[in-house]
Amino acid sequence: MKGNKFLSRENSTTWRAWRKTTIRVFVGLNLLIIVGFYVATSSFHGGLSHMDESSSHISGTDAHRHGRMLGAQEGKQQQLLTLADPNGDARAIVSGASQAEAHLKELHQPQDVRADKAVVAEQTRFYTGPLDVDEATMKLAMVINQTYWDDPSEKTWWNKPGYHLSYMEDYPPYPYQRIKSEDGKDTGVVALIAPFYDLTYYRAEMARAMFWRMKANGQVVIGISSYQEFPGQITNPFDDRHTTEADWEIYLATDGWLHCFREPEKWIPPGVPRILLSESDFHNPERRDDGGSLQPWGLEKLYDVAYSNQGGEWNDWARNWTLAKPSFIQLIAETNATVLILGRDLTKEADLQPLVASGNIVSHEKALWRDFLKLIEQSRSLVTFNVHDASPRTGEDFVDTASFIQAYKRLQEPERKARLRPRQWYRENSGYYRASLQLQAFLHIVMGDEKMRSAKQLMTDRHAEP
């Protein structure tokens, strides 16, 4: 027994020594692999910076794809270098939080975009025509459309006229959005559709630098208003996007503006040509697919008023819940109306619970898009209490609870109801094809055919690069 115990201790000591040696070897090999990977990654970053710098490709997909492949913070730092510092070299990736922060701050000093701003200043031709070009745009849009239909050789889907907002893409990132022709090709025009992001300093600085780079490269950049007061100052206290002095300099340098304002001169930068054209104008009223239908199903009307509010502080501010709730309570008291509230949780609204129990308020907190559209069709009217966000151009206006109830009652008048044709009005005045023709006409009026051709050719040449 003792002998066996002694042998056991000796074997245990030998095992511990062997295990320590093995662990040291394992750790050493892993350190060697990590160092090798770090060196290789740094070299790859350097090559990436050189590739982006030589191609000057800020708005294409190559740089973004590599940035996504890297994923790590070092890759993001190097990507910022290639965007904000066009003359920067392929520096080694810095290590340590303080060094990284100092390096990124260095990249985003004001002088980093001075070269691009100088190029933009040289290229800028001041627009001298009328600021509101709605009438001229409509006339040219009709000519473009008629020319297409009059020429049999042109009547193919790839020659169909019109420009449209593309689906949101990863590059260029939000708040930028590409504008493409009907055949899906890049026009060389990019839209700025919202203020820059407050909470991430470097992301916002990168987006600002991207504007000057795109303009210096020869692309056309326009603004589009639909995000609250943009390009004016956002007043929503729960929003994380606001306009700075540097942003207003960018807005002044845009080539044109699509807006949704009654008094555009209060919001649009002075000297920038503009047109009353909203993102909502590009919807196709004939759409019917698995995602949803904008064609009526002939559903029975179940609700007198529909109201959409996704809830939360941001939406309650933008959708003016402080006016909506007392207005609904008073409306039901006076007319016994049935109100449909979409998206908002009402369980904590104690003063609304009796109206929910009586059926005067019907709540649908969650609904698929296609079901949401059917609920809208089942409503006799739709109300938006928005003050700081876009509202429909048609219908009755109001400013408080009393005027809201009066507006609702006017809509119920038989003569008034007989004249209401909102869908027909939209089809005759808006819609995807009509809006796309207007956008194309607007850009050619304010930029000229030669500039539009060069912007499109710029993107064609870049997409053709290996």
C-alpha positions as a Markdown table, in Angstrom:
| # | Residue | x | y | z |
|---|---|---|---|---|
| 1 | Met | 0.0 | 0.0 | 0.0 |
| 2 | Lys | 2.8 | 2.4 | 1.0 |
| 3 | Gly | 4.7 | 1.5 | -2.1 |
| 4 | Asn | 1.8 | 2.1 | -4.2 |
| 5 | Lys | 1.2 | 5.4 | -2.5 |
| 6 | Phe | 4.8 | 6.5 | -3.1 |
| 7 | Leu | 4.7 | 5.5 | -6.7 |
| 8 | Ser | 1.5 | 7.5 | -7.1 |
| 9 | Arg | 3.1 | 10.7 | -5.8 |
| 10 | Glu | 6.1 | 10.2 | -8.0 |
| 11 | Asn | 3.9 | 9.8 | -11.1 |
| 12 | Ser | 1.8 | 12.8 | -10.0 |
| 13 | Thr | 4.9 | 15.0 | -9.8 |
| 14 | Thr | 6.1 | 13.8 | -13.3 |
| 15 | Trp | 2.6 | 14.5 | -14.7 |
| 16 | Arg | 2.5 | 18.1 | -13.3 |
| 17 | Ala | 5.9 | 18.9 | -14.7 |
| 18 | Trp | 4.9 | 17.5 | -18.1 |
| 19 | Arg | 1.6 | 19.5 | -18.0 |
| 20 | Lys | 3.4 | 22.7 | -17.2 |
| 21 | Thr | 5.7 | 22.2 | -20.1 |
| 22 | Thr | 2.8 | 21.5 | -22.4 |
| 23 | Ile | 0.9 | 24.6 | -21.3 |
| 24 | Arg | 4.0 | 26.8 | -21.9 |
| 25 | Val | 4.4 | 25.4 | -25.4 |
| 26 | Phe | 0.7 | 25.8 | -26.1 |
| 27 | Val | 0.7 | 29.4 | -24.9 |
| 28 | Gly | 3.8 | 30.2 | -26.8 |
| 29 | Leu | 2.4 | 28.8 | -30.0 |
| 30 | Asn | -0.8 | 30.8 | -29.5 |
| 31 | Leu | 1.1 | 34.0 | -28.9 |
| 32 | Leu | 3.1 | 33.4 | -32.1 |
| 33 | Ile | -0.1 | 32.8 | -34.1 |
| 34 | Ile | -1.6 | 36.0 | -32.7 |
| 35 | Val | 1.4 | 38.1 | -33.5 |
| 36 | Gly | 1.5 | 36.6 | -37.0 |
| 37 | Phe | -2.2 | 37.4 | -37.5 |
| 38 | Tyr | -1.7 | 40.9 | -36.2 |
| 39 | Val | 1.2 | 41.6 | -38.7 |
| 40 | Ala | -0.8 | 40.0 | -41.6 |
| 41 | Thr | -3.9 | 42.1 | -40.7 |
| 42 | Ser | -1.9 | 45.3 | -40.5 |
| 43 | Ser | -0.5 | 44.6 | -43.9 |
| 44 | Phe | -4.0 | 43.9 | -45.3 |
| 45 | His | -5.2 | 47.2 | -43.8 |
| 46 | Gly | -2.3 | 49.0 | -45.5 |
| 47 | Gly | -3.2 | 47.4 | -48.8 |
| 48 | Leu | -6.8 | 48.3 | -48.4 |
| 49 | Ser | -6.0 | 51.9 | -47.6 |
| 50 | His | -3.8 | 52.0 | -50.8 |
| 51 | Met | -6.5 | 50.5 | -52.9 |
| 52 | Asp | -9.2 | 52.9 | -51.7 |
| 53 | Glu | -6.9 | 55.9 | -52.0 |
| 54 | Ser | -5.8 | 55.0 | -55.6 |
| 55 | Ser | -9.4 | 54.4 | -56.7 |
| 56 | Ser | -10.9 | 57.4 | -54.8 |
| 57 | His | -14.0 | 55.3 | -54.6 |
| 58 | Ile | -16.0 | 56.6 | -51.7 |
| 59 | Ser | -19.5 | 55.9 | -52.8 |
| 60 | Gly | -19.1 | 52.4 | -54.3 |
| 61 | Thr | -19.3 | 49.0 | -52.6 |
| 62 | Asp | -15.7 | 47.8 | -52.5 |
| 63 | Ala | -14.5 | 49.8 | -49.6 |
| 64 | His | -17.7 | 48.9 | -47.6 |
| 65 | Arg | -17.3 | 45.2 | -48.4 |
| 66 | His | -13.8 | 45.2 | -47.1 |
| 67 | Gly | -14.8 | 47.2 | -44.0 |
| 68 | Arg | -17.4 | 44.6 | -43.3 |
| 69 | Met | -14.9 | 41.7 | -43.7 |
| 70 | Leu | -12.6 | 43.3 | -41.2 |
| 71 | Gly | -15.2 | 43.9 | -38.6 |
| 72 | Ala | -12.7 | 44.7 | -35.8 |
| 73 | Gln | -12.2 | 48.2 | -34.5 |
| 74 | Glu | -8.9 | 48.5 | -36.3 |
| 75 | Gly | -10.6 | 48.0 | -39.6 |
| 76 | Lys | -13.1 | 50.8 | -38.8 |
| 77 | Gln | -10.2 | 53.1 | -37.9 |
| 78 | Gln | -8.5 | 52.5 | -41.2 |
| 79 | Gln | -11.7 | 52.8 | -43.1 |
| 80 | Leu | -12.2 | 56.2 | -41.6 |
| 81 | Leu | -8.8 | 57.2 | -42.7 |
| 82 | Thr | -9.5 | 56.4 | -46.3 |
| 83 | Leu | -12.7 | 58.4 | -46.2 |
| 84 | Ala | -11.8 | 61.5 | -44.3 |
| 85 | Asp | -8.1 | 61.9 | -45.3 |
| 86 | Pro | -7.7 | 61.5 | -49.1 |
| 87 | Asn | -4.0 | 62.1 | -48.8 |
| 88 | Gly | -3.4 | 59.8 | -45.9 |
| 89 | Asp | -0.9 | 56.9 | -46.2 |
| 90 | Ala | -1.4 | 53.4 | -45.2 |
| 91 | Arg | -0.5 | 53.9 | -41.6 |
| 92 | Ala | 0.0 | 51.0 | -39.2 |
| 93 | Ile | -3.0 | 50.4 | -37.0 |
| 94 | Val | -2.6 | 52.1 | -33.6 |
| 95 | Ser | -3.1 | 50.1 | -30.5 |
| 96 | Gly | -4.5 | 51.1 | -27.1 |
| 97 | Ala | -7.7 | 53.0 | -26.5 |
| 98 | Ser | -6.1 | 56.5 | -26.0 |
| 99 | Gln | -3.9 | 56.2 | -29.1 |
| 100 | Ala | -6.8 | 55.0 | -31.2 |
| 101 | Glu | -8.9 | 57.9 | -30.0 |
| 102 | Ala | -6.2 | 60.4 | -30.7 |
| 103 | His | -5.6 | 59.0 | -34.1 |
| 104 | Leu | -9.3 | 59.2 | -35.1 |
| 105 | Lys | -9.6 | 62.8 | -33.7 |
| 106 | Glu | -6.6 | 63.7 | -35.8 |
| 107 | Leu | -8.3 | 62.4 | -38.9 |
| 108 | His | -11.4 | 64.5 | -38.3 |
| 109 | Gln | -10.0 | 67.9 | -37.7 |
| 110 | Pro | -11.5 | 70.6 | -40.0 |
| 111 | Gln | -8.5 | 70.7 | -42.2 |
| 112 | Asp | -9.1 | 67.0 | -43.3 |
| 113 | Val | -11.8 | 68.1 | -45.7 |
| 114 | Arg | -10.3 | 71.4 | -46.8 |
| 115 | Ala | -8.9 | 69.9 | -50.0 |
| 116 | Asp | -12.3 | 68.5 | -51.0 |
| 117 | Lys | -14.0 | 71.8 | -50.0 |
| 118 | Ala | -11.6 | 73.7 | -52.2 |
| 119 | Val | -12.4 | 71.4 | -55.2 |
| 120 | Val | -16.1 | 71.9 | -54.6 |
| 121 | Ala | -15.7 | 75.7 | -54.4 |
| 122 | Glu | -13.9 | 75.7 | -57.8 |
| 123 | Gln | -16.5 | 73.4 | -59.4 |
| 124 | Thr | -19.6 | 75.2 | -58.0 |
| 125 | Arg | -21.6 | 77.2 | -60.4 |
| 126 | Phe | -24.2 | 79.4 | -58.7 |
| 127 | Tyr | -27.8 | 78.6 | -59.7 |
| 128 | Thr | -29.4 | 81.8 | -61.1 |
| 129 | Gly | -32.9 | 80.5 | -62.0 |
| 130 | Pro | -36.1 | 80.6 | -60.0 |
| 131 | Leu | -35.9 | 78.7 | -56.7 |
| 132 | Asp | -39.3 | 77.1 | -57.0 |
| 133 | Val | -39.2 | 75.1 | -60.3 |
| 134 | Asp | -42.4 | 73.1 | -59.9 |
| 135 | Glu | -44.0 | 74.4 | -63.0 |
| 136 | Ala | -41.0 | 74.0 | -65.2 |
| 137 | Thr | -40.4 | 70.6 | -63.9 |
| 138 | Met | -43.9 | 69.4 | -64.7 |
| 139 | Lys | -43.6 | 70.7 | -68.3 |
| 140 | Leu | -40.3 | 69.0 | -68.9 |
| 141 | Ala | -41.6 | 65.8 | -67.2 |
| 142 | Met | -44.5 | 65.7 | -69.7 |
| 143 | Val | -42.1 | 66.2 | -72.6 |
| 144 | Ile | -39.8 | 63.4 | -71.4 |
| 145 | Asn | -42.8 | 61.1 | -71.1 |
| 146 | Gln | -44.2 | 62.0 | -74.5 |
| 147 | Thr | -40.9 | 61.6 | -76.2 |
| 148 | Tyr | -40.6 | 58.1 | -74.8 |
| 149 | Trp | -44.1 | 57.0 | -76.0 |
| 150 | Asp | -43.7 | 58.7 | -79.4 |
| 151 | Asp | -40.6 | 56.8 | -80.4 |
| 152 | Pro | -41.3 | 53.0 | -80.9 |
| 153 | Ser | -37.6 | 52.2 | -80.7 |
| 154 | Glu | -37.4 | 53.6 | -77.2 |
| 155 | Lys | -40.4 | 51.7 | -75.7 |
| 156 | Thr | -38.4 | 49.1 | -73.8 |
| 157 | Trp | -38.2 | 48.7 | -70.1 |
| 158 | Trp | -34.5 | 49.6 | -70.0 |
| 159 | Asn | -35.1 | 52.9 | -71.8 |
| 160 | Lys | -38.1 | 53.9 | -69.7 |
| 161 | Pro | -37.5 | 57.4 | -68.3 |
| 162 | Gly | -37.6 | 58.4 | -64.7 |
| 163 | Tyr | -35.3 | 58.4 | -61.6 |
| 164 | His | -36.2 | 57.0 | -58.3 |
| 165 | Leu | -34.9 | 56.6 | -54.8 |
| 166 | Ser | -33.2 | 53.2 | -54.4 |
| 167 | Tyr | -33.8 | 50.9 | -51.5 |
| 168 | Met | -31.7 | 51.7 | -48.5 |
| 169 | Glu | -28.2 | 50.3 | -49.0 |
| 170 | Asp | -25.3 | 49.8 | -46.7 |
| 171 | Tyr | -23.1 | 52.1 | -48.8 |
| 172 | Pro | -23.3 | 55.0 | -48.8 |
| 173 | Pro | -24.7 | 54.7 | -45.3 |
| 174 | Tyr | -27.8 | 56.4 | -43.9 |
| 175 | Pro | -28.6 | 59.3 | -44.1 |
| 176 | Tyr | -27.5 | 59.0 | -47.8 |
| 177 | Gln | -29.6 | 57.2 | -50.4 |
| 178 | Arg | -28.8 | 56.5 | -54.0 |
| 179 | Ile | -30.9 | 57.7 | -56.9 |
| 180 | Lys | -31.1 | 55.3 | -59.8 |
| 181 | Ser | -32.7 | 55.2 | -63.3 |
| 182 | Glu | -35.5 | 52.9 | -64.2 |
| 183 | Asp | -33.0 | 50.3 | -65.5 |
| 184 | Gly | -31.5 | 50.1 | -62.0 |
| 185 | Lys | -28.3 | 51.9 | -63.0 |
| 186 | Asp | -26.6 | 54.5 | -60.7 |
| 187 | Thr | -27.3 | 58.1 | -61.9 |
| 188 | Gly | -24.4 | 59.6 | -60.0 |
| 189 | Val | -26.9 | 61.4 | -57.8 |
| 190 | Val | -27.1 | 60.8 | -54.0 |
| 191 | Ala | -29.8 | 62.1 | -51.7 |
| 192 | Leu | -29.2 | 63.3 | -48.1 |
| 193 | Ile | -32.5 | 62.4 | -46.4 |
| 194 | Ala | -31.9 | 63.2 | -42.7 |
| 195 | Pro | -29.6 | 65.0 | -40.3 |
| 196 | Phe | -26.3 | 63.4 | -39.2 |
| 197 | Tyr | -26.2 | 61.2 | -36.1 |
| 198 | Asp | -25.4 | 63.0 | -32.8 |
| 199 | Leu | -24.5 | 60.1 | -30.5 |
| 200 | Thr | -21.5 | 58.6 | -32.5 |
| 201 | Tyr | -19.1 | 61.5 | -33.2 |
| 202 | Tyr | -16.9 | 59.6 | -35.6 |
| 203 | Arg | -19.8 | 58.1 | -37.6 |
| 204 | Ala | -21.2 | 61.6 | -38.1 |
| 205 | Glu | -17.8 | 63.1 | -39.0 |
| 206 | Met | -17.3 | 60.4 | -41.5 |
| 207 | Ala | -20.7 | 61.1 | -43.1 |
| 208 | Arg | -19.9 | 64.8 | -43.3 |
| 209 | Ala | -16.5 | 64.1 | -44.9 |
| 210 | Met | -18.2 | 61.8 | -47.3 |
| 211 | Phe | -20.4 | 64.6 | -48.6 |
| 212 | Trp | -17.4 | 66.8 | -49.5 |
| 213 | Arg | -15.7 | 63.8 | -51.1 |
| 214 | Met | -18.7 | 62.9 | -53.2 |
| 215 | Lys | -19.1 | 66.5 | -54.4 |
| 216 | Ala | -15.4 | 66.8 | -55.1 |
| 217 | Asn | -15.5 | 63.6 | -57.2 |
| 218 | Gly | -18.2 | 65.1 | -59.4 |
| 219 | Gln | -21.3 | 63.4 | -58.0 |
| 220 | Val | -24.6 | 65.4 | -57.6 |
| 221 | Val | -26.0 | 65.5 | -54.0 |
| 222 | Ile | -29.5 | 66.7 | -53.3 |
| 223 | Gly | -31.5 | 67.0 | -50.1 |
| 224 | Ile | -34.9 | 65.4 | -49.4 |
| 225 | Ser | -37.2 | 66.6 | -46.6 |
| 226 | Ser | -39.4 | 64.1 | -44.8 |
| 227 | Tyr | -37.5 | 63.6 | -41.5 |
| 228 | Gln | -39.3 | 66.1 | -39.1 |
| 229 | Glu | -38.1 | 69.6 | -39.7 |
| 230 | Phe | -35.0 | 68.6 | -41.6 |
| 231 | Pro | -33.0 | 70.5 | -42.9 |
| 232 | Gly | -34.2 | 72.9 | -40.2 |
| 233 | Gln | -33.3 | 72.3 | -36.5 |
| 234 | Ile | -34.9 | 69.2 | -35.1 |
| 235 | Thr | -37.0 | 70.2 | -32.0 |
| 236 | Asn | -37.9 | 66.7 | -30.9 |
| 237 | Pro | -36.2 | 66.4 | -27.4 |
| 238 | Phe | -36.0 | 62.6 | -27.8 |
| 239 | Asp | -34.2 | 62.7 | -31.2 |
| 240 | Asp | -30.5 | 62.0 | -31.6 |
| 241 | Arg | -30.1 | 64.0 | -34.9 |
| 242 | His | -29.7 | 67.7 | -35.0 |
| 243 | Thr | -28.3 | 70.4 | -37.3 |
| 244 | Thr | -24.9 | 72.0 | -36.5 |
| 245 | Glu | -23.2 | 75.0 | -38.1 |
| 246 | Ala | -21.1 | 72.6 | -40.1 |
| 247 | Asp | -24.2 | 70.8 | -41.3 |
| 248 | Trp | -25.8 | 74.0 | -42.6 |
| 249 | Glu | -22.6 | 74.6 | -44.7 |
| 250 | Ile | -23.3 | 71.2 | -46.2 |
| 251 | Tyr | -26.9 | 71.9 | -46.9 |
| 252 | Leu | -26.0 | 75.2 | -48.6 |
| 253 | Ala | -23.7 | 73.2 | -50.9 |
| 254 | Thr | -26.4 | 70.8 | -52.1 |
| 255 | Asp | -27.4 | 70.9 | -55.7 |
| 256 | Gly | -31.2 | 70.9 | -55.1 |
| 257 | Trp | -33.9 | 70.0 | -52.6 |
| 258 | Leu | -37.1 | 67.9 | -52.7 |
| 259 | His | -39.3 | 69.2 | -49.9 |
| 260 | Cys | -42.8 | 68.9 | -48.3 |
| 261 | Phe | -43.1 | 72.3 | -46.7 |
| 262 | Arg | -45.9 | 74.9 | -47.2 |
| 263 | Glu | -43.3 | 77.6 | -46.6 |
| 264 | Pro | -40.1 | 76.2 | -48.0 |
| 265 | Glu | -38.2 | 79.5 | -47.6 |
| 266 | Lys | -38.3 | 79.0 | -43.8 |
| 267 | Trp | -36.6 | 75.6 | -44.0 |
| 268 | Ile | -34.6 | 75.1 | -47.3 |
| 269 | Pro | -31.2 | 76.8 | -47.6 |
| 270 | Pro | -31.3 | 80.0 | -49.5 |
| 271 | Gly | -30.2 | 79.8 | -53.1 |
| 272 | Val | -30.8 | 76.1 | -53.5 |
| 273 | Pro | -33.4 | 75.2 | -56.2 |
| 274 | Arg | -36.4 | 73.2 | -54.8 |
| 275 | Ile | -39.5 | 71.3 | -55.8 |
| 276 | Leu | -42.5 | 70.1 | -53.8 |
| 277 | Leu | -41.9 | 66.4 | -54.1 |
| 278 | Ser | -41.9 | 63.9 | -51.2 |
| 279 | Glu | -40.7 | 60.4 | -50.7 |
| 280 | Ser | -44.4 | 59.3 | -50.4 |
| 281 | Asp | -45.0 | 60.5 | -53.9 |
| 282 | Phe | -43.0 | 57.6 | -55.2 |
| 283 | His | -45.4 | 54.9 | -53.9 |
| 284 | Asn | -47.2 | 52.8 | -56.5 |
| 285 | Pro | -51.0 | 53.0 | -55.9 |
| 286 | Glu | -51.4 | 49.9 | -58.0 |
| 287 | Arg | -49.2 | 47.7 | -55.9 |
| 288 | Arg | -50.6 | 44.3 | -54.8 |
| 289 | Asp | -48.3 | 41.5 | -53.7 |
| 290 | Asp | -47.6 | 39.3 | -50.7 |
| 291 | Gly | -46.1 | 42.2 | -48.8 |
| 292 | Gly | -49.3 | 44.2 | -49.0 |
| 293 | Ser | -51.8 | 45.9 | -51.3 |
| 294 | Leu | -52.3 | 49.6 | -52.1 |
| 295 | Gln | -55.3 | 48.6 | -54.3 |
| 296 | Pro | -58.6 | 48.5 | -52.4 |
| 297 | Trp | -60.1 | 45.1 | -51.4 |
| 298 | Gly | -63.6 | 46.4 | -51.1 |
| 299 | Leu | -63.6 | 45.8 | -47.3 |
| 300 | Glu | -66.4 | 46.9 | -45.0 |
| 301 | Lys | -65.8 | 50.2 | -43.1 |
| 302 | Leu | -65.6 | 49.4 | -39.4 |
| 303 | Tyr | -63.9 | 52.5 | -37.9 |
| 304 | Asp | -64.6 | 56.2 | -38.2 |
| 305 | Val | -61.1 | 57.4 | -37.6 |
| 306 | Ala | -57.7 | 55.7 | -37.8 |
| 307 | Tyr | -54.5 | 57.0 | -36.1 |
| 308 | Ser | -51.0 | 55.5 | -36.2 |
| 309 | Asn | -48.4 | 55.9 | -33.4 |
| 310 | Gln | -45.8 | 53.3 | -32.7 |
| 311 | Gly | -45.4 | 54.4 | -29.1 |
| 312 | Gly | -42.4 | 55.5 | -27.1 |
| 313 | Glu | -41.3 | 59.1 | -26.3 |
| 314 | Trp | -40.0 | 59.8 | -29.9 |
| 315 | Asn | -43.2 | 58.8 | -31.6 |
| 316 | Asp | -45.5 | 60.4 | -29.0 |
| 317 | Trp | -43.7 | 63.7 | -29.7 |
| 318 | Ala | -43.7 | 63.3 | -33.5 |
| 319 | Arg | -47.3 | 62.0 | -33.6 |
| 320 | Asn | -48.4 | 64.6 | -31.1 |
| 321 | Trp | -50.0 | 62.2 | -28.6 |
| 322 | Thr | -50.6 | 65.1 | -26.2 |
| 323 | Leu | -53.2 | 66.5 | -28.6 |
| 324 | Ala | -54.4 | 63.2 | -30.0 |
| 325 | Lys | -55.6 | 61.6 | -26.7 |
| 326 | Pro | -57.8 | 64.4 | -25.4 |
| 327 | Ser | -59.1 | 65.0 | -29.0 |
| 328 | Phe | -60.2 | 61.4 | -29.2 |
| 329 | Ile | -61.9 | 61.5 | -25.8 |
| 330 | Gln | -63.8 | 64.7 | -26.7 |
| 331 | Leu | -64.7 | 63.3 | -30.2 |
| 332 | Ile | -66.2 | 60.2 | -28.8 |
| 333 | Ala | -68.1 | 62.2 | -26.1 |
| 334 | Glu | -69.7 | 64.3 | -28.9 |
| 335 | Thr | -70.2 | 61.9 | -31.8 |
| 336 | Asn | -69.8 | 58.3 | -30.3 |
| 337 | Ala | -67.2 | 57.7 | -33.0 |
| 338 | Thr | -65.1 | 54.5 | -33.2 |
| 339 | Val | -61.4 | 55.3 | -33.2 |
| 340 | Leu | -58.8 | 52.8 | -34.4 |
| 341 | Ile | -55.3 | 53.3 | -32.8 |
| 342 | Leu | -52.5 | 51.5 | -34.5 |
| 343 | Gly | -49.2 | 50.6 | -32.9 |
| 344 | Arg | -49.5 | 52.1 | -29.5 |
| 345 | Asp | -49.8 | 50.2 | -26.2 |
| 346 | Leu | -52.9 | 51.6 | -24.4 |
| 347 | Thr | -52.8 | 49.4 | -21.3 |
| 348 | Lys | -51.2 | 52.1 | -19.2 |
| 349 | Glu | -53.6 | 54.8 | -20.4 |
| 350 | Ala | -56.1 | 54.5 | -17.5 |
| 351 | Asp | -58.4 | 57.3 | -18.8 |
| 352 | Leu | -58.8 | 55.4 | -22.1 |
| 353 | Gln | -59.7 | 52.0 | -20.7 |
| 354 | Pro | -63.5 | 52.8 | -20.4 |
| 355 | Leu | -63.5 | 53.7 | -24.1 |
| 356 | Val | -61.6 | 50.6 | -25.0 |
| 357 | Ala | -64.1 | 48.5 | -23.0 |
| 358 | Ser | -67.1 | 50.2 | -24.7 |
| 359 | Gly | -65.6 | 49.5 | -28.1 |
| 360 | Asn | -65.2 | 53.2 | -29.0 |
| 361 | Ile | -61.4 | 52.8 | -29.1 |
| 362 | Val | -60.0 | 49.7 | -30.8 |
| 363 | Ser | -56.3 | 49.1 | -30.4 |
| 364 | His | -54.0 | 47.1 | -32.7 |
| 365 | Glu | -50.6 | 47.3 | -31.0 |
| 366 | Lys | -48.9 | 45.1 | -33.7 |
| 367 | Ala | -49.9 | 44.4 | -37.2 |
| 368 | Leu | -48.0 | 43.1 | -40.3 |
| 369 | Trp | -47.8 | 45.7 | -43.1 |
| 370 | Arg | -50.3 | 44.0 | -45.3 |
| 371 | Asp | -52.7 | 43.8 | -42.4 |
| 372 | Phe | -52.0 | 47.4 | -41.5 |
| 373 | Leu | -53.1 | 48.4 | -45.0 |
| 374 | Lys | -56.3 | 46.5 | -44.7 |
| 375 | Leu | -57.1 | 48.2 | -41.3 |
| 376 | Ile | -56.6 | 51.6 | -43.0 |
| 377 | Glu | -59.0 | 50.6 | -45.8 |
| 378 | Gln | -61.6 | 49.6 | -43.1 |
| 379 | Ser | -61.4 | 53.2 | -41.8 |
| 380 | Arg | -63.5 | 56.1 | -43.1 |
| 381 | Ser | -60.8 | 58.6 | -42.4 |
| 382 | Leu | -57.2 | 58.9 | -41.2 |
| 383 | Val | -56.0 | 61.6 | -38.9 |
| 384 | Thr | -52.4 | 62.8 | -38.4 |
| 385 | Phe | -51.8 | 65.2 | -35.5 |
| 386 | Asn | -48.2 | 65.9 | -36.7 |
| 387 | Val | -46.7 | 69.3 | -36.2 |
| 388 | His | -43.0 | 68.4 | -36.4 |
| 389 | Asp | -43.3 | 65.6 | -39.0 |
| 390 | Ala | -44.7 | 65.3 | -42.5 |
| 391 | Ser | -48.5 | 65.1 | -43.0 |
| 392 | Pro | -50.7 | 64.4 | -46.0 |
| 393 | Arg | -51.4 | 67.4 | -48.3 |
| 394 | Thr | -55.1 | 66.7 | -48.6 |
| 395 | Gly | -58.0 | 66.8 | -46.2 |
| 396 | Glu | -59.1 | 69.1 | -43.4 |
| 397 | Asp | -56.7 | 71.1 | -41.3 |
| 398 | Phe | -57.0 | 71.8 | -37.5 |
| 399 | Val | -54.9 | 73.2 | -34.7 |
| 400 | Asp | -56.5 | 72.1 | -31.5 |
| 401 | Thr | -59.2 | 69.8 | -30.1 |
| 402 | Ala | -62.1 | 72.0 | -31.0 |
| 403 | Ser | -61.0 | 72.6 | -34.6 |
| 404 | Phe | -60.2 | 68.9 | -34.9 |
| 405 | Ile | -63.8 | 68.0 | -34.0 |
| 406 | Gln | -65.1 | 70.6 | -36.4 |
| 407 | Ala | -62.9 | 69.2 | -39.2 |
| 408 | Tyr | -64.2 | 65.7 | -38.5 |
| 409 | Lys | -67.8 | 66.9 | -38.7 |
| 410 | Arg | -67.2 | 68.7 | -42.0 |
| 411 | Leu | -65.9 | 65.4 | -43.5 |
| 412 | Gln | -69.2 | 63.8 | -42.5 |
| 413 | Glu | -71.4 | 66.2 | -44.4 |
| 414 | Pro | -73.1 | 64.4 | -47.4 |
| 415 | Glu | -72.1 | 67.0 | -50.0 |
| 416 | Arg | -68.5 | 67.0 | -48.8 |
| 417 | Lys | -68.3 | 63.2 | -48.7 |
| 418 | Ala | -69.6 | 63.0 | -52.2 |
| 419 | Arg | -66.7 | 65.1 | -53.5 |
| 420 | Leu | -64.0 | 63.2 | -51.7 |
| 421 | Arg | -61.8 | 61.1 | -54.0 |
| 422 | Pro | -58.5 | 60.7 | -52.2 |
| 423 | Arg | -57.3 | 57.7 | -54.1 |
| 424 | Gln | -58.3 | 59.2 | -57.5 |
| 425 | Trp | -56.5 | 62.4 | -56.6 |
| 426 | Tyr | -53.3 | 60.6 | -55.7 |
| 427 | Arg | -53.3 | 58.6 | -58.9 |
| 428 | Glu | -53.8 | 61.8 | -61.0 |
| 429 | Asn | -51.3 | 63.9 | -59.2 |
| 430 | Ser | -48.7 | 61.5 | -57.7 |
| 431 | Gly | -47.6 | 57.9 | -57.9 |
| 432 | Tyr | -44.3 | 56.2 | -58.8 |
| 433 | Tyr | -44.0 | 56.9 | -62.5 |
| 434 | Arg | -45.2 | 60.5 | -62.3 |
| 435 | Ala | -42.8 | 61.3 | -59.4 |
| 436 | Ser | -39.9 | 59.6 | -61.1 |
| 437 | Leu | -40.4 | 61.7 | -64.2 |
| 438 | Gln | -40.5 | 64.8 | -62.1 |
| 439 | Leu | -37.3 | 63.9 | -60.3 |
| 440 | Gln | -35.5 | 63.3 | -63.6 |
| 441 | Ala | -36.8 | 66.6 | -65.0 |
| 442 | Phe | -35.9 | 68.5 | -61.9 |
| 443 | Leu | -32.3 | 67.3 | -61.9 |
| 444 | His | -31.8 | 68.1 | -65.6 |
| 445 | Ile | -33.3 | 71.6 | -65.1 |
| 446 | Val | -31.1 | 72.6 | -62.2 |
| 447 | Met | -27.9 | 70.6 | -63.1 |
| 448 | Gly | -28.0 | 70.6 | -66.9 |
| 449 | Asp | -27.7 | 67.6 | -69.3 |
| 450 | Glu | -23.9 | 67.8 | -69.5 |
| 451 | Lys | -23.5 | 67.6 | -65.7 |
| 452 | Met | -26.0 | 64.7 | -65.4 |
| 453 | Arg | -24.2 | 62.8 | -68.1 |
| 454 | Ser | -20.8 | 63.3 | -66.4 |
| 455 | Ala | -22.1 | 62.2 | -63.0 |
| 456 | Lys | -23.6 | 59.1 | -64.5 |
| 457 | Gln | -20.5 | 58.3 | -66.5 |
| 458 | Leu | -18.4 | 58.7 | -63.3 |
| 459 | Met | -20.4 | 55.9 | -61.7 |
| 460 | Thr | -20.3 | 53.8 | -64.9 |
| 461 | Asp | -16.5 | 54.0 | -65.0 |
| 462 | Arg | -16.2 | 53.1 | -61.4 |
| 463 | His | -18.4 | 50.1 | -61.6 |
| 464 | Ala | -16.4 | 48.9 | -64.6 |
| 465 | Glu | -13.1 | 49.0 | -62.6 |
| 466 | Pro | -11.7 | 45.6 | -61.6 |
